């Protein structure tokens, strides 16, 4: 019975800590968007989109080109279709989890590298029901969420 009470107490503390972190804004989470399809230069590639409140992580998983991008949504779409910005995650590739915790230091591609330099930022454009951005090497990444 003492073991059961200890387990319940630990679970209660973990739940309270989880709630505090999320409601205080110190942490958030990403959930797998199963309806998202990733296209690179018009061709469908394996990958996924982990979506948060105002951010997302898009990962392409075609062999030899595994790469993640961190999307920041502006909250609206302006007249030219600009709906946010995209940051290159460089060597960081998101894990294949359906739920991912976001903190101040994770994911490691929030805009400023550890050496103080800024990551590349590209505009995120809304085009006919999908999101699209062009990387530094002119690769067009399109995300359709049906």
Long-range contacts (C-beta under 8 A, 24 or more apart in sequence): 26-103, 26-104, 27-101, 27-102, 27-103, 28-52, 28-53, 28-55, 28-101, 28-102, 29-99, 29-100, 29-101, 29-102, 30-55, 30-56, 30-57, 30-99, 30-100, 30-101, 30-102, 31-98, 31-99, 32-97, 32-98, 32-99, 33-145, 35-145, 35-146, 36-143, 36-144, 36-145, 37-143, 37-144, 37-145, 37-146, 38-141, 38-142, 38-143, 39-140, 39-141, 39-142, 39-143, 39-144, 40-65, 40-139, 40-140, 40-141, 40-142, 41-139, 41-140, 42-140, 42-142, 48-96, 49-143, 49-145, 50-94, 50-97, 50-100, 52-102, 55-102, 57-89, 57-94, 57-100, 57-107, 58-141, 58-143, 59-93, 59-94, 60-141, 66-93, 67-93, 68-92, 68-93, 68-94, 68-107, 68-109, 69-109, 69-133, 69-135, 69-141, 70-107, 70-109, 70-110, 71-124, 71-131, 72-124, 73-124, 77-126, 80-125, 81-125, 81-126, 81-127, 82-123, 82-124, 82-125, 82-126, 83-124, 83-125, 83-126, 83-131, 84-123, 84-124, 85-121, 85-122, 85-123, 85-124, 86-121, 86-122, 86-123, 86-124, 86-133, 87-111, 87-119, 87-120, 87-121, 88-119, 88-120, 88-122, 88-135, 88-136, 89-119, 90-119
